[in-house]
Amino acid sequence: MRVPALVARSGVFSYHDAGGKTIHEWRPPDEVLKVDSIASLKDLPVTNRHPSGFVDPSTWRGVAIGHVSSESPRADATAGGVMADLVISDAKALPLIGKDLIEVSCGYRVDLDETPGIVPEGMPDAGKRYDRIQRNIQQNHVALGPRNWGRQGSAVSMRLDSSGDEIAPVEAEEAPTMKHTIKLDGKEFTAETPEALQALVDAHYADKSRADAAAATAAATAETERLKGENAALTAKVAAEQARADAAPALAVAAIKARAELETAASVVLGKAAKFDGKSDRDVRVAVITSCDSTFKADGKSDEYVTAAFEVWSKAKPAARVDASTRKIAAGLSGRKTDGAPAATETDDPHDVEAARARRDQRTDGAYKKRHSSDITLEDARDLA
């Protein structure tokens, strides 16, 4: 009996290792339809079920019920696999064809690629996850068995042309529900099918991509605002520096003018003794004050105090020295003690002050009177006090 059969197809198939663990292996279309793999089917023995090992010359006579027609193995795009004509020659096997012997399962050698993944779109079993890949498939024998027996399902079976003997594909029994789990970025995703799991994974990465994009946008916005702030600060700094640069000439002129006025006023008091090189404005003012009042001590006095005292003495008679009577005048006008004497009060005779002034004038030589026609004012004395 010559029977055409689909003997191999692409897809993901389950296997069990010695420990009972289920392993999913993918048979890619380019491996199933590889020329060398198809050619290895030529003249192979056909067996009733799988023998205990590969068929070789020492076991062939006891297990073979026929063979694969040598010129029949061929790729079949419509069937999605490899077709071959099986020639059944054993008398005991012939009555079982189409009844007990329906499905096909090949015995073969294969190289295993331990790379896991998911079957790409457009291929048989697209979206299914696999643990490893079958490569370089080399067939050894073609075994026949009952319905739902072959690993590749009822689609891989013999096609009988006689009326009533055509074998239609049978739906495989519903597999037990399995849970597929994967962990990504610290999260666990679980689904009943690889396709559903892949959908969860895709959604996770889509959400992550959106979150990353939002974070990047926020970071860029924050950096932009930071740069704007830095730019504003730099602009303000440049403007301030420019304003100082613009004002510098005027400030310099004002400082030079003020120094010149100070030295001029000091020169009137100090005369030939005036020396200003290396002296600060305070030093010049203190020199003027001490030239007029040898008892003056600048230590502990603020710049404001020194400036006020300078204004008083620079307007007094040049080169004058404060004698006891002048100090008494200042003390009397200010209401403080002088030389151990009580301070002047409202009941004191105001002529005492005049008497003190008269005594001071009597001690002043004629040249002094000639050079200086004005006396110290009441306001100056109060300020001095």
DOTI-826109 format. One record per residue (C-alpha): residue number from 0; x, y, z. Coordinates in steps of 0.1 Angstrom, whole numbers, always signed. Example, Ala and Ser with C-alpha at 12.3 -4.5 7.8 and 13.67 -1.06 7.14 Angstrom:
! DOTI-826109
n, x, y, z
0, +123, -45, +78
1, +137, -11, +71
//
This chain:
! DOTI-826109
n, x, y, z
0, +0, +0, +0
1, +14, +34, -10
2, +0, +62, +13
3, +10, +99, +11
4, +16, +114, +45
5, +27, +146, +61
6, +57, +134, +81
7, +71, +166, +96
8, +60, +202, +102
9, +73, +233, +119
10, +61, +245, +153
11, +67, +243, +191
12, +66, +208, +206
13, +67, +196, +242
14, +93, +171, +254
15, +101, +157, +289
16, +135, +152, +303
17, +147, +124, +326
18, +134, +144, +356
19, +99, +148, +342
20, +104, +185, +334
21, +85, +198, +303
22, +107, +215, +277
23, +93, +234, +247
24, +114, +230, +215
25, +109, +251, +184
26, +113, +235, +150
27, +118, +265, +126
28, +105, +262, +90
29, +139, +267, +76
30, +152, +237, +95
31, +122, +215, +87
32, +124, +224, +50
33, +162, +222, +48
34, +173, +202, +17
35, +196, +179, +37
36, +168, +172, +63
37, +143, +163, +36
38, +168, +141, +17
39, +174, +121, +49
40, +139, +107, +46
41, +146, +88, +14
42, +142, +50, +18
43, +139, +51, +56
44, +121, +22, +73
45, +85, +27, +84
46, +77, +11, +118
47, +47, +2, +139
48, +52, +26, +169
49, +87, +36, +177
50, +113, +9, +184
51, +133, +10, +216
52, +162, +27, +198
53, +172, +40, +164
54, +168, +15, +135
55, +200, +0, +121
56, +208, -31, +100
57, +208, -53, +131
58, +172, -43, +140
59, +156, -35, +106
60, +142, -70, +99
61, +123, -71, +133
62, +107, -36, +132
63, +101, -25, +96
64, +66, -28, +81
65, +75, -8, +50
66, +97, +21, +38
67, +96, +57, +25
68, +95, +59, -13
69, +129, +72, -23
70, +118, +99, -47
71, +87, +111, -27
72, +100, +133, +2
73, +92, +169, -7
74, +84, +203, +9
75, +47, +212, +8
76, +40, +248, +14
77, +2, +242, +16
78, +6, +216, +43
79, +33, +236, +60
80, +58, +208, +63
81, +73, +178, +45
82, +53, +152, +25
83, +64, +116, +16
84, +48, +85, +2
85, +49, +55, +27
86, +50, +21, +11
87, +34, -5, +36
88, +46, -40, +27
89, +39, -61, +59
90, +7, -83, +57
91, -1, -79, +94
92, +2, -41, +92
93, -20, -36, +62
94, -54, -41, +80
95, -43, -16, +107
96, -37, +13, +83
97, -64, +39, +89
98, -77, +22, +120
99, -49, +17, +146
100, -21, +31, +125
101, -30, +67, +116
102, -6, +93, +128
103, +31, +97, +119
104, +60, +104, +142
105, +96, +105, +130
106, +126, +93, +149
107, +156, +116, +142
108, +189, +131, +154
109, +191, +169, +160
110, +214, +196, +173
111, +199, +216, +201
112, +203, +254, +203
113, +197, +264, +239
114, +185, +299, +230
115, +149, +305, +243
116, +125, +329, +227
117, +91, +335, +211
118, +80, +323, +177
119, +79, +353, +153
120, +47, +365, +136
121, +38, +348, +103
122, +52, +314, +113
123, +33, +283, +126
124, +27, +287, +164
125, +35, +324, +162
126, +37, +340, +197
127, +45, +307, +215
128, +74, +307, +238
129, +101, +281, +235
130, +131, +270, +256
131, +154, +259, +228
132, +156, +253, +190
133, +160, +221, +169
134, +186, +224, +142
135, +202, +201, +116
136, +174, +175, +117
137, +185, +141, +103
138, +157, +115, +101
139, +162, +78, +111
140, +127, +62, +107
141, +90, +70, +103
142, +68, +54, +129
143, +30, +50, +127
144, +6, +50, +156
145, -31, +57, +167
146, -50, +89, +169
147, -36, +116, +193
148, -4, +96, +196
149, +21, +116, +176
150, +39, +146, +192
151, +31, +168, +162
152, -6, +162, +164
153, -32, +146, +141
154, -22, +169, +112
155, +9, +148, +108
156, -7, +116, +96
157, -14, +95, +65
158, -38, +105, +38
159, -59, +75, +25
160, -76, +80, -8
161, -100, +51, -8
162, -136, +59, -1
163, -144, +59, +36
164, -108, +57, +46
165, -98, +94, +43
166, -84, +105, +76
167, -95, +140, +86
168, -75, +159, +111
169, -87, +154, +147
170, -87, +181, +173
171, -61, +174, +199
172, -74, +168, +234
173, -75, +200, +255
174, -42, +204, +273
175, -43, +212, +310
176, -43, +249, +319
177, -7, +261, +325
178, +5, +293, +341
179, +33, +312, +323
180, +52, +336, +345
181, +80, +361, +339
182, +97, +388, +360
183, +106, +421, +345
184, +119, +452, +363
185, +110, +437, +397
186, +74, +429, +386
187, +59, +395, +380
188, +35, +388, +350
189, +14, +357, +348
190, -9, +344, +320
191, -24, +312, +308
192, -9, +313, +273
193, +24, +325, +259
194, +4, +349, +237
195, -13, +365, +267
196, +20, +367, +285
197, +36, +384, +256
198, +8, +409, +255
199, +14, +417, +291
200, +51, +421, +285
201, +44, +444, +255
202, +21, +465, +276
203, +47, +467, +304
204, +73, +480, +280
205, +49, +504, +264
206, +41, +519, +299
207, +78, +520, +308
208, +86, +537, +275
209, +59, +564, +282
210, +71, +568, +318
211, +107, +572, +306
212, +97, +597, +280
213, +77, +617, +306
214, +107, +616, +330
215, +130, +628, +303
216, +107, +656, +294
217, +104, +667, +330
218, +142, +666, +334
219, +147, +686, +302
220, +122, +712, +314
221, +139, +715, +348
222, +173, +719, +331
223, +159, +746, +308
224, +145, +765, +338
225, +178, +761, +356
226, +197, +775, +326
227, +172, +804, +323
228, +179, +812, +360
229, +216, +811, +354
230, +213, +833, +324
231, +192, +858, +343
232, +217, +859, +371
233, +246, +864, +347
234, +227, +891, +328
235, +220, +910, +361
236, +257, +906, +371
237, +269, +919, +337
238, +245, +949, +341
239, +257, +956, +376
240, +294, +954, +365
241, +286, +977, +336
242, +268, +1002, +359
243, +298, +1002, +382
244, +321, +1007, +352
245, +300, +1035, +340
246, +299, +1051, +374
247, +337, +1046, +381
248, +349, +1077, +364
249, +324, +1099, +382
250, +332, +1083, +415
251, +369, +1087, +409
252, +365, +1124, +401
253, +343, +1128, +432
254, +369, +1110, +453
255, +398, +1131, +439
256, +378, +1163, +445
257, +369, +1153, +481
258, +406, +1145, +488
259, +417, +1178, +473
260, +392, +1197, +495
261, +403, +1178, +526
262, +440, +1185, +519
263, +433, +1221, +512
264, +414, +1225, +545
265, +441, +1207, +564
266, +468, +1228, +548
267, +452, +1259, +561
268, +455, +1246, +597
269, +488, +1227, +594
270, +507, +1251, +572
271, +542, +1240, +564
272, +538, +1210, +586
273, +512, +1195, +562
274, +523, +1162, +548
275, +497, +1139, +532
276, +516, +1112, +514
277, +507, +1077, +526
278, +480, +1091, +549
279, +444, +1081, +549
280, +416, +1107, +551
281, +412, +1098, +588
282, +449, +1103, +594
283, +447, +1138, +579
284, +417, +1147, +600
285, +434, +1134, +632
286, +465, +1154, +624
287, +444, +1186, +621
288, +425, +1180, +653
289, +456, +1171, +674
290, +474, +1202, +660
291, +446, +1223, +675
292, +440, +1202, +706
293, +470, +1183, +719
294, +448, +1164, +744
295, +427, +1147, +717
296, +430, +1110, +715
297, +417, +1093, +683
298, +418, +1057, +697
299, +383, +1043, +700
300, +367, +1072, +682
301, +345, +1064, +652
302, +352, +1079, +617
303, +320, +1099, +621
304, +333, +1114, +654
305, +367, +1123, +639
306, +350, +1138, +608
307, +327, +1160, +630
308, +357, +1172, +652
309, +377, +1180, +620
310, +348, +1201, +607
311, +349, +1221, +639
312, +387, +1227, +641
313, +392, +1232, +604
314, +368, +1262, +607
315, +385, +1276, +638
316, +414, +1299, +638
317, +443, +1282, +619
318, +472, +1270, +640
319, +454, +1278, +672
320, +461, +1258, +703
321, +433, +1254, +729
322, +444, +1269, +761
323, +427, +1264, +795
324, +404, +1294, +791
325, +391, +1282, +757
326, +385, +1247, +772
327, +367, +1265, +801
328, +345, +1283, +776
329, +336, +1251, +758
330, +330, +1234, +792
331, +308, +1263, +804
332, +287, +1263, +772
333, +283, +1225, +773
334, +276, +1222, +810
335, +305, +1198, +819
336, +333, +1200, +845
337, +366, +1215, +836
338, +399, +1212, +856
339, +379, +1197, +885
340, +356, +1227, +887
341, +318, +1222, +887
342, +300, +1226, +855
343, +283, +1259, +847
344, +247, +1261, +855
345, +219, +1285, +846
346, +225, +1304, +880
347, +262, +1309, +873
348, +273, +1344, +863
349, +276, +1344, +825
350, +303, +1370, +828
351, +326, +1343, +840
352, +326, +1329, +805
353, +333, +1363, +791
354, +361, +1368, +816
355, +377, +1336, +805
356, +375, +1347, +769
357, +391, +1380, +778
358, +419, +1363, +796
359, +426, +1342, +766
360, +426, +1372, +743
361, +451, +1390, +766
362, +475, +1361, +763
363, +473, +1362, +725
364, +500, +1383, +708
365, +492, +1412, +685
366, +502, +1393, +654
367, +477, +1366, +662
368, +449, +1392, +666
369, +460, +1407, +633
370, +459, +1375, +614
371, +426, +1363, +629
372, +397, +1387, +632
373, +369, +1362, +641
374, +365, +1343, +673
375, +352, +1308, +680
376, +315, +1307, +677
377, +291, +1294, +703
378, +280, +1266, +680
379, +316, +1255, +674
380, +324, +1255, +711
381, +293, +1233, +718
382, +303, +1209, +690
383, +339, +1207, +704
384, +326, +1200, +739
//
